[in-house]
Amino acid sequence: MVIIGLCGAIGHGKTTLGGYLAGQTNDSLVTESSHLIIEVANALVSSSQTTPSSSNLEAINIWLQPLPAILKETVMRSVRFDQLKLSQDQLAKDPENYQKLFEFLDQLGSSKLQSFPINVQNKRLYRGLLQWLGGYLVQKVDPGIWFDEIIRRLLVMPKQPALAIIGGVRFPADAERIRKQSGYIVEIVRSEIEFIDSQDITERQRTSIHPDCVVYNNGTLQDLRSCTKQLYIDTIQGRLQKSYHSHVSKV
């Protein structure tokens, strides 16, 4: 099994690149940490019939109480609630870290979002919650909470795929987990797209990742598809290049 982890800023083409890579073989699997975070978020949102106000810390902690049981079920982590509980001191020291949670709770309380399960198609609507959960649990539980489980699930599959593509690599430690499985980290960059959420903790951490190669996504979709084909061939043959440029016909 060859493992490729994909990183890059929001909107630069990670999903498209992952899809093109998967299309290079009939024996591929695409996954990412957001799939696990969605599992946790769906269980959390559905566990309560009421939505706490973003200004009511006690109510928010009651809303978060199912998290330990959810994490034990989804990512095999035993966690005490006091590890996860929010406090006024935390909010005072690092208010930015909780802003996305509060914005999501306000959105949830004023809409019908709670009636619809989160999936890969509508996850943008729940982006604040997913980003907060993803980063907060990395901080409070374990830096490897998501990628350890991704790797575990890959390794226990009865039939492992020839190519496993892991999207959304945002933390240097996650990149190293992939490399420990003899995997590669590929970053995609589209220069004309501005960076989004540059103040988000996951985006700040992502910029510290040192990729094995960079795909410069500055051409058409067909250019990127051709570039991806060469990237796949080089990876399988063990001669991955430092960079690939989708705006030229050959790399």
Backbone as CSV, one residue per row, in Angstrom:
resi,resn,N_x,N_y,N_z,CA_x,CA_y,CA_z,C_x,C_y,C_z
1,MET,0.846,-1.196,0.000,0.000,0.000,0.000,0.881,1.245,0.000
2,VAL,0.649,2.117,-0.967,1.312,3.411,-1.026,0.372,4.449,-0.415
3,ILE,0.897,5.247,0.506,0.088,6.273,1.165,0.585,7.646,0.735
4,ILE,-0.346,8.484,0.287,-0.029,9.866,-0.064,-0.903,10.783,0.777
5,GLY,-0.277,11.657,1.538,-1.004,12.655,2.311,-0.986,13.983,1.572
6,LEU,-2.139,14.632,1.503,-2.268,15.880,0.764,-2.429,17.057,1.725
7,CYS,-1.673,18.112,1.473,-1.835,19.334,2.251,-1.892,20.524,1.296
8,GLY,-2.345,21.645,1.821,-2.482,22.843,1.008,-3.560,23.729,1.580
9,ALA,-3.536,24.983,1.192,-4.510,25.943,1.701,-5.908,25.651,1.159
10,ILE,-6.905,26.197,1.840,-8.297,26.037,1.424,-8.479,26.602,0.024
11,GLY,-9.103,25.821,-0.844,-9.411,26.287,-2.188,-8.302,26.122,-3.204
12,HIS,-7.191,25.501,-2.823,-6.070,25.377,-3.753,-6.116,24.101,-4.585
13,GLY,-7.070,23.194,-4.292,-7.265,22.037,-5.163,-6.961,20.682,-4.561
14,LYS,-6.946,20.573,-3.232,-6.642,19.283,-2.593,-7.650,18.208,-3.005
15,THR,-8.934,18.555,-2.965,-9.969,17.562,-3.289,-9.855,17.106,-4.734
16,THR,-9.625,18.058,-5.641,-9.489,17.712,-7.055,-8.270,16.842,-7.286
17,LEU,-7.150,17.212,-6.686,-5.933,16.419,-6.817,-6.139,15.015,-6.265
18,GLY,-6.797,14.913,-5.118,-7.058,13.607,-4.535,-7.921,12.737,-5.438
19,GLY,-8.931,13.359,-6.049,-9.785,12.618,-6.964,-9.038,12.139,-8.196
20,TYR,-8.185,13.000,-8.730,-7.396,12.606,-9.905,-6.412,11.497,-9.558
21,LEU,-5.809,11.570,-8.372,-4.903,10.504,-7.943,-5.653,9.180,-7.807
22,ALA,-6.816,9.238,-7.180,-7.610,8.020,-6.993,-7.993,7.401,-8.326
23,GLY,-8.189,8.249,-9.338,-8.576,7.755,-10.652,-7.463,7.077,-11.420
24,GLN,-6.249,7.101,-10.893,-5.123,6.471,-11.581,-5.109,4.954,-11.420
25,THR,-5.866,4.441,-10.479,-5.914,2.998,-10.239,-7.302,2.599,-9.772
26,ASN,-7.685,1.370,-10.072,-8.981,0.851,-9.616,-8.943,0.398,-8.165
27,ASP,-7.765,0.422,-7.576,-7.601,-0.062,-6.204,-7.089,1.077,-5.321
28,SER,-7.957,2.082,-5.117,-7.563,3.241,-4.320,-8.621,3.554,-3.276
29,LEU,-8.233,4.299,-2.271,-9.136,4.737,-1.212,-8.783,6.169,-0.856
30,VAL,-9.802,7.020,-0.727,-9.600,8.410,-0.339,-10.250,8.642,1.016
31,THR,-9.499,9.184,1.948,-10.045,9.497,3.257,-9.376,10.767,3.776
32,GLU,-9.867,11.297,4.862,-9.255,12.467,5.487,-9.790,12.622,6.895
33,SER,-9.118,13.466,7.657,-9.497,13.638,9.053,-10.905,14.199,9.194
34,SER,-11.356,14.988,8.215,-12.702,15.565,8.325,-13.775,14.491,8.365
35,HIS,-13.515,13.316,7.761,-14.493,12.232,7.819,-14.705,11.780,9.264
36,LEU,-13.604,11.670,10.013,-13.713,11.291,11.425,-14.347,12.410,12.242
37,ILE,-13.942,13.646,11.953,-14.502,14.777,12.693,-16.004,14.882,12.441
38,ILE,-16.435,14.594,11.220,-17.864,14.581,10.904,-18.586,13.520,11.727
39,GLU,-17.981,12.346,11.885,-18.587,11.295,12.713,-18.814,11.805,14.134
40,VAL,-17.777,12.441,14.685,-17.874,12.961,16.047,-18.901,14.085,16.124
41,ALA,-18.867,15.004,15.164,-19.782,16.149,15.173,-21.231,15.703,15.045
42,ASN,-21.515,14.744,14.173,-22.882,14.250,14.023,-23.393,13.640,15.321
43,ALA,-22.531,12.859,15.973,-22.940,12.242,17.237,-23.178,13.300,18.304
44,LEU,-22.351,14.334,18.312,-22.484,15.396,19.313,-23.756,16.211,19.080
45,VAL,-23.978,16.650,17.842,-25.142,17.483,17.536,-26.444,16.716,17.773
46,SER,-26.453,15.429,17.414,-27.684,14.636,17.551,-27.941,14.189,18.989
47,SER,-26.951,14.342,19.876,-27.114,13.870,21.248,-27.936,14.822,22.102
48,SER,-28.216,16.020,21.598,-28.967,17.006,22.371,-30.100,17.585,21.545
49,GLN,-31.215,17.815,22.193,-32.370,18.403,21.530,-32.361,19.928,21.612
50,THR,-31.479,20.469,22.429,-31.412,21.914,22.588,-30.012,22.423,22.246
51,THR,-29.952,23.670,21.839,-28.679,24.287,21.489,-28.341,25.354,22.518
52,PRO,-27.175,25.263,23.147,-26.835,26.266,24.156,-26.505,27.616,23.518
53,SER,-26.739,28.652,24.267,-26.339,29.983,23.838,-24.826,30.097,23.906
54,SER,-24.252,30.836,22.982,-22.795,31.002,22.974,-22.295,31.776,24.187
55,SER,-23.206,32.421,24.921,-22.815,33.188,26.104,-23.013,32.419,27.409
56,ASN,-23.521,31.191,27.308,-23.825,30.389,28.498,-22.831,29.244,28.600
57,LEU,-21.737,29.472,29.321,-20.666,28.482,29.396,-21.132,27.184,30.052
58,GLU,-21.956,27.290,31.077,-22.454,26.087,31.749,-23.264,25.223,30.796
59,ALA,-24.128,25.863,30.012,-24.944,25.116,29.056,-24.082,24.497,27.953
60,ILE,-23.037,25.193,27.528,-22.138,24.641,26.512,-21.449,23.393,27.041
61,ASN,-21.021,23.420,28.305,-20.370,22.243,28.882,-21.328,21.068,29.003
62,ILE,-22.586,21.340,29.307,-23.582,20.264,29.325,-23.734,19.670,27.927
63,TRP,-23.737,20.544,26.927,-23.859,20.114,25.527,-22.664,19.254,25.109
64,LEU,-21.485,19.544,25.671,-20.265,18.818,25.319,-20.077,17.518,26.098
65,GLN,-20.887,17.282,27.122,-20.679,16.120,28.003,-20.665,14.762,27.299
66,PRO,-21.415,14.566,26.209,-21.350,13.255,25.536,-20.023,12.973,24.822
67,LEU,-19.159,13.975,24.693,-17.937,13.810,23.899,-17.050,12.627,24.326
68,PRO,-16.787,12.409,25.619,-15.926,11.274,25.973,-16.437,9.943,25.436
69,ALA,-17.728,9.685,25.581,-18.291,8.429,25.073,-18.208,8.370,23.551
70,ILE,-18.435,9.498,22.900,-18.369,9.556,21.438,-16.952,9.262,20.959
71,LEU,-15.953,9.857,21.619,-14.566,9.651,21.213,-14.120,8.209,21.433
72,LYS,-14.590,7.597,22.504,-14.244,6.192,22.750,-14.795,5.293,21.651
73,GLU,-15.970,5.629,21.159,-16.624,4.828,20.120,-16.013,5.067,18.743
74,THR,-15.674,6.320,18.411,-15.262,6.643,17.046,-13.761,6.576,16.813
75,VAL,-12.961,7.023,17.794,-11.511,7.084,17.578,-10.715,6.309,18.627
76,MET,-11.408,5.481,19.385,-10.759,4.585,20.339,-9.922,5.313,21.386
77,ARG,-10.413,6.477,21.837,-9.695,7.254,22.844,-10.507,7.323,24.127
78,SER,-9.873,6.980,25.249,-10.508,7.129,26.551,-10.152,8.507,27.096
79,VAL,-11.178,9.328,27.290,-10.979,10.721,27.670,-11.892,11.063,28.836
80,ARG,-11.385,11.782,29.814,-12.219,12.276,30.903,-12.820,13.620,30.497
81,PHE,-14.030,13.884,30.960,-14.669,15.131,30.565,-13.920,16.349,31.090
82,ASP,-13.253,16.222,32.222,-12.532,17.395,32.734,-11.364,17.798,31.831
83,GLN,-10.942,16.888,30.926,-9.950,17.257,29.929,-10.542,18.177,28.860
84,LEU,-11.851,18.070,28.673,-12.520,18.768,27.573,-13.322,19.976,28.031
85,LYS,-13.623,20.023,29.307,-14.513,21.057,29.832,-13.950,22.452,29.606
86,LEU,-14.804,23.356,29.174,-14.406,24.748,28.957,-14.441,25.513,30.278
87,SER,-13.559,26.480,30.398,-13.539,27.310,31.601,-13.390,28.772,31.202
88,GLN,-13.756,29.655,32.121,-13.623,31.087,31.862,-12.161,31.470,31.685
89,ASP,-11.270,30.810,32.422,-9.846,31.097,32.281,-9.356,30.781,30.869
90,GLN,-9.806,29.639,30.321,-9.421,29.278,28.962,-9.904,30.328,27.963
91,LEU,-11.151,30.725,28.120,-11.726,31.701,27.192,-10.985,33.033,27.277
92,ALA,-10.602,33.429,28.483,-9.907,34.705,28.658,-8.504,34.664,28.056
93,LYS,-7.828,33.521,28.188,-6.456,33.417,27.697,-6.377,33.266,26.183
94,ASP,-7.360,32.589,25.602,-7.286,32.281,24.168,-8.670,32.379,23.527
95,PRO,-9.256,33.572,23.486,-10.623,33.707,22.967,-10.772,33.290,21.507
96,GLU,-9.727,33.497,20.690,-9.811,33.138,19.269,-10.031,31.650,19.077
97,ASN,-9.504,30.849,20.012,-9.603,29.405,19.880,-11.038,28.902,20.011
98,TYR,-11.915,29.710,20.580,-13.296,29.276,20.811,-14.301,30.035,19.943
99,GLN,-13.815,30.987,19.165,-14.714,31.828,18.396,-15.522,31.026,17.383
100,LYS,-14.901,30.056,16.729,-15.620,29.263,15.733,-16.720,28.423,16.378
101,LEU,-16.466,27.912,17.583,-17.507,27.166,18.293,-18.689,28.072,18.595
102,PHE,-18.416,29.269,19.112,-19.497,30.187,19.467,-20.286,30.620,18.232
103,GLU,-19.580,30.884,17.134,-20.259,31.263,15.894,-21.152,30.130,15.399
104,PHE,-20.670,28.894,15.534,-21.475,27.758,15.103,-22.718,27.602,15.971
105,LEU,-22.576,27.746,17.288,-23.722,27.612,18.181,-24.778,28.680,17.880
106,ASP,-24.337,29.893,17.584,-25.278,30.948,17.209,-25.992,30.596,15.910
107,GLN,-25.236,30.051,14.965,-25.822,29.649,13.689,-26.798,28.498,13.886
108,LEU,-26.410,27.534,14.704,-27.246,26.364,14.945,-28.540,26.755,15.646
109,GLY,-28.451,27.676,16.587,-29.638,28.083,17.329,-30.635,28.880,16.523
110,SER,-30.164,29.495,15.418,-31.061,30.331,14.619,-31.423,29.700,13.283
111,SER,-31.158,28.412,13.118,-31.445,27.761,11.839,-31.929,26.342,12.071
112,LYS,-32.158,25.631,10.956,-32.598,24.237,11.016,-31.454,23.267,10.728
113,LEU,-30.224,23.747,10.892,-29.075,22.897,10.597,-29.112,21.595,11.382
114,GLN,-29.599,21.659,12.625,-29.568,20.487,13.489,-30.392,19.335,12.916
115,SER,-31.310,19.636,12.000,-32.164,18.607,11.416,-31.452,17.814,10.335
116,PHE,-30.291,18.283,9.877,-29.618,17.663,8.749,-28.265,17.101,9.161
117,PRO,-28.048,15.784,8.966,-26.739,15.213,9.295,-25.643,15.858,8.455
118,ILE,-24.471,15.972,9.031,-23.322,16.526,8.316,-22.756,15.451,7.394
119,ASN,-22.411,15.850,6.170,-21.765,14.941,5.235,-20.758,15.727,4.406
120,VAL,-20.073,15.036,3.502,-19.020,15.709,2.741,-19.589,16.767,1.801
121,GLN,-20.876,16.627,1.440,-21.481,17.597,0.531,-21.863,18.897,1.245
122,ASN,-22.340,18.801,2.481,-22.818,20.015,3.174,-21.882,20.476,4.292
123,LYS,-20.679,19.909,4.357,-19.810,20.196,5.511,-19.403,21.663,5.608
124,ARG,-19.476,22.397,4.501,-19.140,23.825,4.561,-20.087,24.577,5.490
125,LEU,-21.325,24.112,5.583,-22.293,24.763,6.471,-21.892,24.593,7.937
126,TYR,-21.167,23.547,8.233,-20.772,23.220,9.603,-19.277,23.471,9.822
127,ARG,-18.690,24.231,8.950,-17.241,24.384,8.947,-16.698,24.875,10.297
128,GLY,-17.400,25.816,10.935,-16.928,26.335,12.208,-16.807,25.250,13.260
129,LEU,-17.845,24.421,13.382,-17.810,23.334,14.365,-16.715,22.332,14.031
130,LEU,-16.601,21.954,12.762,-15.615,20.954,12.364,-14.185,21.459,12.605
131,GLN,-13.948,22.733,12.266,-12.614,23.287,12.509,-12.309,23.362,13.999
132,TRP,-13.294,23.784,14.776,-13.059,23.883,16.215,-12.807,22.510,16.824
133,LEU,-13.673,21.541,16.530,-13.500,20.192,17.073,-12.146,19.620,16.674
134,GLY,-11.813,19.764,15.382,-10.566,19.194,14.891,-9.367,19.729,15.647
135,GLY,-9.302,21.043,15.821,-8.165,21.646,16.500,-8.192,21.491,18.004
136,TYR,-9.380,21.614,18.597,-9.505,21.567,20.055,-9.138,20.183,20.603
137,LEU,-9.606,19.140,19.928,-9.327,17.791,20.417,-7.871,17.402,20.189
138,VAL,-7.246,17.963,19.163,-5.806,17.772,18.998,-5.066,18.371,20.189
139,GLN,-5.515,19.556,20.626,-4.867,20.229,21.755,-5.144,19.538,23.084
140,LYS,-6.391,19.164,23.315,-6.821,18.706,24.632,-6.694,17.198,24.855
141,VAL,-6.681,16.420,23.788,-6.652,14.970,23.959,-5.311,14.391,23.515
142,ASP,-4.995,14.553,22.240,-3.799,13.919,21.694,-3.538,14.505,20.308
143,PRO,-2.309,14.905,20.005,-2.015,15.403,18.666,-2.321,14.401,17.556
144,GLY,-2.334,13.116,17.904,-2.576,12.091,16.889,-3.986,11.548,16.871
145,ILE,-4.925,12.237,17.515,-6.269,11.691,17.678,-6.930,11.326,16.352
146,TRP,-6.700,12.110,15.317,-7.368,11.842,14.037,-6.532,10.924,13.148
147,PHE,-5.266,11.234,13.002,-4.460,10.478,12.038,-4.053,9.110,12.563
148,ASP,-3.925,8.953,13.869,-3.701,7.606,14.405,-4.866,6.696,14.044
149,GLU,-6.086,7.233,14.120,-7.262,6.420,13.794,-7.363,6.161,12.294
150,ILE,-7.014,7.153,11.477,-7.000,6.931,10.028,-6.045,5.800,9.678
151,ILE,-4.829,5.863,10.215,-3.838,4.821,9.936,-4.304,3.479,10.482
152,ARG,-4.857,3.480,11.696,-5.343,2.224,12.283,-6.390,1.573,11.394
153,ARG,-7.339,2.359,10.909,-8.397,1.808,10.057,-7.833,1.264,8.748
154,LEU,-6.824,1.950,8.207,-6.202,1.454,6.979,-5.517,0.106,7.215
155,LEU,-4.804,-0.002,8.331,-4.009,-1.196,8.581,-4.852,-2.413,8.945
156,VAL,-6.060,-2.201,9.472,-6.899,-3.344,9.853,-7.873,-3.735,8.754
157,MET,-7.837,-3.063,7.611,-8.712,-3.447,6.508,-8.365,-4.850,6.037
158,PRO,-9.372,-5.697,5.817,-9.092,-7.066,5.343,-8.276,-7.078,4.051
159,LYS,-8.568,-6.120,3.167,-7.797,-5.979,1.932,-7.384,-4.519,1.799
160,GLN,-6.130,-4.259,2.012,-5.642,-2.891,1.927,-5.599,-2.433,0.469
161,PRO,-5.930,-1.169,0.213,-5.861,-0.659,-1.160,-4.416,-0.510,-1.623
162,ALA,-4.221,-0.532,-2.927,-2.873,-0.312,-3.453,-2.439,1.126,-3.211
163,LEU,-3.412,2.051,-3.253,-3.122,3.471,-3.054,-4.114,4.051,-2.059
164,ALA,-3.598,4.618,-0.968,-4.435,5.301,0.023,-4.083,6.780,0.003
165,ILE,-5.096,7.610,-0.230,-4.899,9.049,-0.297,-5.547,9.673,0.932
166,ILE,-4.753,10.379,1.721,-5.255,11.011,2.939,-5.233,12.517,2.733
167,GLY,-6.408,13.104,2.660,-6.508,14.539,2.421,-6.492,15.334,3.715
168,GLY,-6.294,16.631,3.580,-6.412,17.532,4.724,-5.360,17.368,5.781
169,VAL,-4.095,17.144,5.402,-3.015,17.070,6.389,-2.707,18.496,6.841
170,ARG,-2.935,18.790,8.115,-2.820,20.161,8.610,-1.768,20.352,9.693
171,PHE,-1.302,19.260,10.292,-0.355,19.368,11.395,0.935,18.623,11.048
172,PRO,2.098,19.203,11.385,3.367,18.522,11.116,3.428,17.113,11.701
173,ALA,2.857,16.917,12.878,2.879,15.590,13.500,2.101,14.572,12.670
174,ASP,1.044,15.024,12.005,0.269,14.115,11.162,1.064,13.732,9.919
175,ALA,1.800,14.693,9.379,2.662,14.387,8.238,3.690,13.324,8.620
176,GLU,4.230,13.424,9.824,5.226,12.450,10.269,4.603,11.073,10.482
177,ARG,3.362,11.032,10.913,2.678,9.739,11.065,2.544,9.036,9.714
178,ILE,2.257,9.809,8.682,2.159,9.237,7.343,3.526,8.756,6.875
179,ARG,4.552,9.537,7.136,5.904,9.140,6.719,6.372,7.885,7.443
180,LYS,5.930,7.676,8.680,6.301,6.461,9.414,5.749,5.214,8.749
181,GLN,4.703,5.381,7.935,4.146,4.265,7.162,4.723,4.257,5.741
182,SER,5.900,4.896,5.582,6.577,5.013,4.283,5.750,5.788,3.264
183,GLY,4.924,6.706,3.768,4.096,7.520,2.886,4.778,8.820,2.491
184,TYR,4.103,9.565,1.622,4.628,10.828,1.108,3.643,11.955,1.398
185,ILE,4.181,13.156,1.545,3.353,14.346,1.731,3.466,15.213,0.480
186,VAL,2.318,15.480,-0.130,2.257,16.291,-1.344,1.454,17.549,-1.041
187,GLU,2.055,18.699,-1.303,1.360,19.971,-1.120,0.921,20.503,-2.474
188,ILE,-0.275,21.073,-2.519,-0.756,21.702,-3.745,-0.884,23.200,-3.514
189,VAL,-0.406,23.974,-4.480,-0.384,25.426,-4.361,-0.985,26.039,-5.625
190,ARG,-1.938,26.927,-5.444,-2.496,27.688,-6.564,-2.266,29.166,-6.266
191,SER,-1.324,29.760,-6.969,-0.794,31.057,-6.563,-1.813,32.183,-6.640
192,GLU,-2.804,32.084,-7.539,-3.730,33.211,-7.667,-4.863,33.191,-6.637
193,ILE,-4.924,32.145,-5.823,-5.963,32.046,-4.796,-5.416,32.564,-3.476
194,GLU,-6.127,33.504,-2.869,-5.699,34.036,-1.586,-5.887,32.998,-0.493
195,PHE,-5.050,33.087,0.536,-5.183,32.192,1.679,-6.421,32.578,2.478
196,ILE,-7.222,31.575,2.843,-8.435,31.786,3.629,-8.176,31.295,5.048
197,ASP,-8.727,32.026,6.032,-8.592,31.617,7.431,-7.124,31.496,7.847
198,SER,-6.329,32.468,7.471,-4.915,32.410,7.820,-4.694,32.487,9.325
199,GLN,-5.704,32.946,10.082,-5.578,33.026,11.535,-6.047,31.757,12.233
200,ASP,-6.660,30.828,11.481,-7.126,29.585,12.084,-5.935,28.737,12.510
201,ILE,-6.049,28.091,13.669,-4.925,27.326,14.215,-4.463,26.228,13.269
202,THR,-5.419,25.554,12.596,-5.029,24.475,11.693,-4.302,25.015,10.476
203,GLU,-4.688,26.197,10.006,-3.998,26.802,8.869,-2.596,27.265,9.261
204,ARG,-2.452,27.792,10.462,-1.132,28.220,10.917,-0.188,27.032,11.064
205,GLN,-0.706,25.925,11.589,0.109,24.728,11.748,0.476,24.126,10.389
206,ARG,-0.439,24.197,9.451,-0.205,23.600,8.131,1.021,24.189,7.444
207,THR,1.241,25.481,7.646,2.370,26.126,6.979,3.720,25.647,7.513
208,SER,3.718,24.904,8.611,4.963,24.366,9.171,5.305,22.988,8.617
209,ILE,4.415,22.438,7.787,4.664,21.126,7.193,5.668,21.260,6.055
210,HIS,6.643,20.366,6.023,7.623,20.335,4.931,7.267,19.172,3.998
211,PRO,6.654,19.473,2.858,6.203,18.401,1.966,7.345,17.708,1.244
212,ASP,7.073,16.499,0.768,8.050,15.790,-0.053,8.057,16.327,-1.475
213,CYS,6.928,16.840,-1.917,6.886,17.503,-3.211,5.741,18.504,-3.235
214,VAL,5.825,19.454,-4.178,4.818,20.499,-4.318,4.255,20.453,-5.731
215,VAL,2.922,20.451,-5.836,2.247,20.556,-7.129,1.787,21.993,-7.295
216,TYR,2.269,22.658,-8.327,1.862,24.036,-8.598,0.666,23.998,-9.555
217,ASN,-0.488,24.297,-9.011,-1.755,24.151,-9.723,-2.133,25.477,-10.393
218,ASN,-1.439,25.831,-11.466,-1.645,27.130,-12.108,-2.161,27.011,-13.539
219,GLY,-2.661,25.846,-13.890,-3.181,25.652,-15.233,-4.646,25.272,-15.223
220,THR,-5.065,24.555,-16.252,-6.441,24.091,-16.368,-6.613,22.772,-15.612
221,LEU,-7.853,22.323,-15.534,-8.102,21.030,-14.910,-7.419,19.904,-15.691
222,GLN,-7.407,20.031,-17.014,-6.727,19.022,-17.818,-5.226,19.025,-17.551
223,ASP,-4.662,20.232,-17.359,-3.246,20.327,-17.000,-2.973,19.610,-15.683
224,LEU,-3.859,19.841,-14.700,-3.685,19.204,-13.391,-3.843,17.698,-13.507
225,ARG,-4.774,17.245,-14.337,-4.972,15.804,-14.514,-3.706,15.154,-15.094
226,SER,-3.113,15.801,-16.102,-1.887,15.271,-16.716,-0.734,15.271,-15.719
227,CYS,-0.656,16.348,-14.946,0.374,16.461,-13.914,0.222,15.346,-12.883
228,THR,-1.014,15.072,-12.499,-1.295,14.045,-11.492,-0.903,12.667,-11.994
229,LYS,-1.130,12.415,-13.269,-0.746,11.117,-13.848,0.750,10.890,-13.699
230,GLN,1.551,11.925,-14.010,3.003,11.791,-13.880,3.403,11.642,-12.413
231,LEU,2.744,12.391,-11.541,3.010,12.286,-10.106,2.764,10.861,-9.616
232,TYR,1.674,10.265,-10.054,1.345,8.893,-9.645,2.397,7.907,-10.147
233,ILE,2.771,8.023,-11.426,3.766,7.119,-12.001,5.086,7.218,-11.239
234,ASP,5.518,8.459,-10.980,6.784,8.654,-10.273,6.728,8.102,-8.854
235,THR,5.581,8.255,-8.195,5.440,7.752,-6.827,5.525,6.228,-6.798
236,ILE,4.809,5.586,-7.685,4.811,4.124,-7.738,6.200,3.585,-8.062
237,GLN,6.924,4.314,-8.906,8.254,3.867,-9.316,9.358,4.331,-8.363
238,GLY,8.961,5.029,-7.280,9.925,5.439,-6.272,10.844,6.564,-6.699
239,ARG,10.384,7.441,-7.595,11.210,8.560,-8.040,10.407,9.873,-8.009
240,LEU,9.739,10.089,-6.898,8.954,11.304,-6.721,9.843,12.540,-6.855
241,GLN,9.400,13.506,-7.658,10.153,14.737,-7.877,9.813,15.760,-6.790
242,LYS,10.664,16.763,-6.665,10.434,17.810,-5.667,9.268,18.716,-6.039
243,SER,9.003,18.877,-7.333,7.905,19.750,-7.750,7.331,19.295,-9.078
244,TYR,6.053,19.628,-9.273,5.329,19.363,-10.515,4.555,20.627,-10.861
245,HIS,4.510,20.941,-12.152,3.881,22.180,-12.596,2.767,21.859,-13.587
246,SER,1.534,22.178,-13.185,0.396,21.807,-14.025,0.178,22.746,-15.201
247,HIS,0.953,23.844,-15.302,0.745,24.754,-16.411,1.623,24.430,-17.611
248,VAL,2.383,23.331,-17.537,3.161,22.899,-18.678,2.745,21.479,-19.041
249,SER,2.999,21.079,-20.247,2.528,19.783,-20.727,3.344,18.633,-20.183
250,LYS,4.610,18.906,-19.785,5.451,17.854,-19.237,6.026,18.316,-17.920
251,VAL,6.264,17.383,-17.012,6.827,17.718,-15.718,8.134,16.970,-15.507
